[in-house]
Amino acid sequence: MLIEENYDIKRLTSFKCGGKIKKVFFPENIDEFVEVLNSNPDVKVFGNLSNTLVSTDGYDGEIVITTKMTNFTVQGNRITADCGLKGPKLAQIAAGVGLSGLEFMVGFPGSIGGEVFMNAGAHGQTVEDCFIEAKCYDKEEGKVVTLSKSSMAFSYRSSICQALNLIVLSAEFELQKAFKRDIDAKMNENLSFRKSKQPSLALPNCGSVFRNPEGDSAGRLLDAAGVKGLVIGGAGVWENHANFIINERNATSEDILKIIYVMYNEVKEQFGIELQPEVRYLGGNNKTEVEICKKLKMIK
């Protein structure tokens, strides 16, 4: 297993922002992953860092990155995938064998572990629609457990894994047979929609900054609050959609967090709604960042 120390993580993050991490583990399979979790109870787990803001001042701890965990199996209309396999890759694998149900993943930069953890969804499809079961690591018990769909307590952008701090190791999905041309057409439609509504990943960003509050849209609220085009340091709110932040000119993590805080406060002051960030934070060496994250409830 690859283990890196004093690792410069900037190039791996979607925000293209971040400093050095004290130690990073790169397991290649579930056994290696569980070994790391058993031996390092305080280690933090990340997929491909698509929705994580890593502090420019780094992190003085240990983390796991699951990008090397890409094993999968196809049996009939069921697919099982390790947590590190990227959603778009799994969608293409399913399409290649004429299985429908994962088309929504084709435009997501995230990995399977994170998508199950947050019950990702788009275009009328969600993880829970085709989910069968997941192998998870229970940090409290220090063991691997298998959770069925009924045990996952799926809801909007949520699962039992968040409440119980469970780590998704792998997941199994049951899909539907369909013509490949129809699956491809749906995926192309989803990609076209993403390109028209969201910034290209060539523009460093972490996707949606805030979750949609019940019955409303975070983007609509932020637009109405007048934050579109806001710039702090090297970061700015995307001009085409107010719920995206772009790293325009080598922004620091503090630049980005300050913008998130302004966005949050404007909506709170104007509409009395406290938006909940979707972006995760990894850091702790920068006092200003820590204070902002506490106010945004991104850390306790």
C-alpha positions in Angstrom: 0.0 0.0 0.0 1.2 3.4 -0.9 1.8 5.7 2.1 3.0 9.3 1.6 4.2 11.7 4.2 4.2 15.5 4.1 2.2 15.1 1.0 1.3 18.1 -1.2 -2.4 17.5 -2.0 -3.3 20.6 -4.0 -3.2 18.8 -7.4 -5.7 16.1 -6.3 -8.4 18.5 -5.2 -11.2 19.8 -7.4 -10.6 23.3 -6.0 -6.9 23.0 -6.9 -6.2 24.4 -3.4 -4.6 22.9 -0.3 -1.3 22.5 1.5 0.7 19.5 2.8 -0.8 16.6 4.7 1.2 14.9 7.5 0.4 11.3 6.2 -1.8 10.0 3.4 -2.8 6.3 2.9 -3.8 5.0 -0.5 -5.4 1.6 0.0 -6.1 -0.5 -3.2 -8.7 -2.9 -1.7 -11.2 -3.3 1.2 -8.7 -5.4 3.2 -6.1 -2.7 3.1 -8.6 0.0 3.8 -9.9 -1.9 6.9 -6.4 -2.4 8.1 -5.7 1.3 8.0 -9.0 2.1 9.8 -8.3 -0.5 12.5 -4.7 0.8 13.1 -5.5 4.5 12.9 -8.8 5.3 14.7 -8.4 9.0 14.1 -7.8 8.9 10.4 -10.1 10.9 8.2 -11.5 9.4 5.0 -11.9 11.0 1.6 -12.7 9.9 -1.9 -11.3 11.9 -4.8 -11.6 15.2 -2.9 -14.3 16.5 -5.3 -16.3 18.3 -2.6 -13.5 19.0 -0.1 -11.8 22.3 0.6 -8.3 21.6 2.0 -6.6 24.3 3.9 -3.7 26.1 2.2 -2.0 25.7 5.6 -2.2 22.0 5.4 -3.4 19.4 7.9 -1.3 17.9 10.7 -3.0 14.5 10.7 -3.6 11.3 8.8 -6.1 10.8 6.0 -7.1 8.0 3.6 -7.8 8.7 -0.1 -9.7 5.9 -1.8 -8.9 6.7 -5.5 -7.0 3.4 -5.9 -10.0 1.3 -4.8 -11.7 0.8 -8.2 -12.6 -2.9 -8.2 -16.1 -3.8 -9.5 -18.1 -6.9 -10.5 -21.1 -7.4 -12.8 -23.5 -10.3 -12.2 -26.6 -10.3 -14.2 -28.4 -7.0 -13.6 -26.4 -6.3 -10.4 -23.2 -4.3 -10.1 -20.9 -4.1 -7.0 -18.3 -1.4 -6.8 -15.6 -0.4 -4.4 -15.9 3.0 -2.8 -13.1 4.7 -4.8 -14.6 4.0 -8.2 -15.7 7.3 -9.8 -19.4 7.7 -10.5 -19.0 8.5 -14.2 -16.9 5.4 -14.7 -19.5 3.2 -13.1 -22.2 4.8 -15.2 -20.2 3.9 -18.3 -19.6 0.4 -17.1 -23.3 -0.1 -16.6 -24.1 1.3 -20.0 -21.6 -1.0 -21.6 -23.5 -4.0 -20.5 -27.0 -2.6 -21.2 -27.9 -1.7 -17.6 -29.9 1.5 -16.7 -30.2 3.3 -13.4 -26.9 5.0 -12.9 -27.1 7.5 -15.8 -27.3 10.4 -13.3 -23.8 9.7 -12.1 -22.2 10.5 -15.5 -21.9 14.2 -14.6 -20.7 13.8 -11.1 -17.0 14.1 -10.3 -17.4 12.1 -7.0 -16.8 8.5 -6.1 -19.2 5.7 -5.1 -18.4 5.9 -1.4 -19.3 9.6 -1.2 -22.4 9.2 -3.5 -23.8 6.5 -1.3 -22.9 8.4 1.9 -24.9 11.4 0.7 -27.5 9.7 -1.4 -26.5 11.6 -4.4 -29.0 12.2 -7.2 -30.0 14.2 -10.2 -32.3 14.2 -13.2 -35.0 12.2 -11.3 -32.6 9.4 -10.3 -30.9 8.9 -6.9 -28.6 6.3 -5.3 -31.5 4.9 -3.2 -33.5 4.0 -6.3 -31.2 1.2 -7.3 -29.3 0.5 -4.1 -29.3 -3.0 -2.6 -26.7 -3.0 0.2 -23.3 -1.6 1.3 -20.4 -2.8 3.2 -19.5 -0.1 5.8 -16.9 0.3 8.5 -18.4 1.1 11.9 -15.8 3.3 13.7 -17.5 2.9 17.0 -17.5 -0.9 16.9 -14.3 -1.2 14.9 -15.8 -3.7 12.5 -17.3 -4.1 9.0 -21.1 -4.2 8.8 -23.5 -4.8 5.9 -26.4 -2.5 5.5 -29.5 -3.1 3.4 -31.5 -0.4 1.7 -34.1 -0.4 4.6 -31.2 0.2 7.1 -29.7 3.1 5.3 -32.4 5.7 6.2 -32.0 7.4 2.9 -33.4 10.9 2.5 -32.5 14.1 0.5 -28.7 14.2 0.4 -28.5 12.0 3.5 -28.1 8.5 4.8 -27.6 6.7 8.2 -23.9 6.7 7.4 -23.8 10.4 8.2 -25.6 10.1 11.5 -23.6 7.0 12.7 -20.2 8.1 11.1 -20.1 4.9 9.0 -17.5 4.7 6.2 -18.8 3.1 2.9 -16.4 0.4 1.7 -18.4 -0.9 -1.3 -21.9 -0.9 -2.6 -24.2 -3.1 -4.6 -26.8 -1.8 -7.1 -29.7 -3.6 -8.9 -30.3 -2.1 -12.4 -32.7 -2.5 -15.3 -32.0 -3.9 -18.7 -32.2 -1.4 -21.5 -31.0 -0.6 -25.0 -27.5 0.9 -24.9 -28.5 3.6 -27.3 -31.3 4.7 -24.9 -28.9 4.7 -21.9 -26.3 6.7 -23.9 -28.9 9.2 -25.0 -29.9 9.8 -21.4 -26.3 10.2 -20.3 -25.6 12.6 -23.1 -28.7 14.6 -22.1 -27.5 14.7 -18.5 -24.0 15.9 -19.6 -25.5 18.6 -21.8 -27.6 19.8 -18.9 -24.6 19.9 -16.6 -22.5 21.8 -19.1 -25.3 24.4 -19.5 -25.9 24.8 -15.7 -22.6 24.2 -14.0 -19.0 25.3 -14.5 -16.7 23.0 -16.3 -14.2 21.2 -14.1 -11.5 23.0 -16.1 -12.6 25.9 -13.8 -11.5 24.7 -10.4 -14.6 24.3 -8.2 -16.3 22.0 -5.7 -19.7 21.8 -7.2 -22.7 23.2 -5.3 -21.6 25.1 -2.3 -24.8 24.8 -0.3 -27.6 22.2 -0.1 -31.0 23.2 -1.2 -33.2 24.0 1.8 -36.6 22.2 1.9 -39.0 23.6 -0.7 -36.5 26.1 -2.2 -33.3 26.4 -4.2 -30.0 27.6 -2.7 -29.0 29.0 -6.1 -32.3 31.0 -6.3 -31.8 32.4 -2.8 -28.1 33.3 -3.4 -29.0 34.9 -6.7 -31.7 37.0 -5.1 -29.3 37.9 -2.3 -27.0 39.5 -4.9 -23.9 37.4 -4.3 -23.3 36.5 -8.0 -20.0 37.9 -9.1 -18.6 38.4 -5.6 -14.8 38.2 -5.5 -12.5 37.8 -2.5 -8.8 37.3 -3.2 -8.4 34.7 -6.0 -11.9 33.2 -5.6 -15.2 34.3 -7.0 -18.9 33.3 -7.2 -19.5 32.0 -10.7 -21.3 34.6 -12.9 -23.7 32.0 -14.3 -24.9 30.4 -11.1 -24.7 31.8 -7.6 -24.2 28.5 -5.8 -20.8 27.8 -7.3 -17.4 29.2 -6.3 -14.5 29.3 -8.8 -10.8 29.3 -8.0 -10.0 32.0 -10.5 -6.5 33.1 -9.6 -4.7 30.7 -7.2 -7.2 31.4 -4.4 -6.3 30.3 -0.9 -8.7 28.3 1.2 -9.2 31.4 3.4 -10.4 33.3 0.3 -12.9 30.6 -0.5 -14.2 30.2 3.1 -14.6 34.0 3.4 -16.8 34.0 0.3 -18.8 31.0 1.6 -19.4 33.0 4.8 -20.6 36.1 3.0 -22.9 34.0 0.9 -24.3 32.3 4.0 -24.8 35.6 5.9 -26.5 37.4 2.9 -29.1 34.7 2.7 -29.6 34.5 6.4 -30.0 38.3 6.8 -32.2 38.8 3.8 -34.4 35.7 4.0 -33.9 34.3 7.5 -32.7 31.0 6.0 -29.4 29.3 7.2 -28.0 27.4 4.3 -26.1 24.2 5.0 -22.7 23.8 3.2 -22.2 20.8 1.0 -18.4 21.4 1.0 -16.3 19.5 3.5 -13.3 21.2 5.1 -9.9 19.7 6.1 -7.5 21.8 8.0 -7.1 23.3 11.5 -3.9 25.3 11.4 -5.5 28.6 10.3 -7.5 30.3 13.1 -9.6 32.4 10.8 -10.7 29.4 8.8 -11.5 27.4 11.9 -13.7 30.2 13.3 -15.6 30.5 10.0 -16.1 26.8 9.8 -17.5 26.7 13.3 -20.0 29.4 12.5 -21.0 27.5 9.3 -21.2 24.3 11.3 -18.6 22.7 8.9 -16.7 21.5 12.0 -17.7 21.2 15.6 
